């Protein structure tokens, strides 16, 4: 984990780290900030997140 800025994806209920290309789930309103629980993002997903800022 890089300790960089995270972006919130309300639709997917995830916190996104663009640097590490990880999407951390939010379960029952609680962010699960454990790397093995995170979803690897494709470069396309990361670019899409960047364009939405």
C-alpha positions as CSV (number, residue, x, y, z in Angstrom):
1,X,0.0,0.0,0.0
2,X,1.4,3.4,-1.1
3,X,-0.4,5.7,1.4
4,X,-1.5,7.8,-1.6
5,X,-4.8,9.5,-2.2
6,X,-7.9,7.2,-2.6
7,X,-10.9,8.0,-4.7
8,X,-14.4,6.8,-3.8
9,X,-16.5,5.0,-6.3
10,X,-20.0,5.2,-5.0
11,X,-21.5,2.9,-7.6
12,X,-19.1,0.0,-7.0
13,X,-18.7,0.8,-3.2
14,X,-14.9,0.8,-3.5
15,X,-12.0,3.0,-2.6
16,X,-9.6,3.3,-5.6
17,X,-5.8,3.6,-5.4
18,X,-4.7,4.6,-8.9
19,X,-1.0,4.3,-8.1
20,X,-1.3,0.7,-7.0
21,X,-4.2,-0.1,-9.3
22,X,-6.2,-1.5,-6.5
23,X,-9.9,-1.2,-5.6
24,X,-10.6,-1.8,-1.9
25,X,-14.2,-2.9,-1.1
26,X,-16.5,-1.2,1.3
27,X,-18.5,-3.8,3.2
28,X,-21.4,-2.8,5.4
29,X,-20.1,0.8,5.3
30,X,-16.6,-0.1,6.4
31,X,-13.6,0.1,4.0
32,X,-11.6,-3.1,3.9
33,X,-8.1,-1.8,3.5
34,X,-6.4,-5.2,3.3
35,X,-4.5,-5.8,0.1
36,X,-5.5,-9.4,-0.4
37,X,-9.1,-8.3,-0.2
38,X,-8.6,-5.6,-2.9
39,X,-9.4,-6.1,-6.6
40,X,-6.7,-5.5,-9.2
41,X,-7.7,-2.9,-11.7
42,X,-7.0,-2.9,-15.4
43,X,-5.2,0.0,-17.0
44,X,-8.4,0.8,-18.8
45,X,-10.3,1.1,-15.4
46,X,-7.5,3.3,-14.0
47,X,-7.6,5.6,-17.1
48,X,-11.4,5.8,-16.9
49,X,-11.1,6.9,-13.2
50,X,-8.6,9.6,-14.2
51,X,-10.8,11.0,-16.9
52,X,-13.7,11.3,-14.4
53,X,-11.8,13.7,-12.1
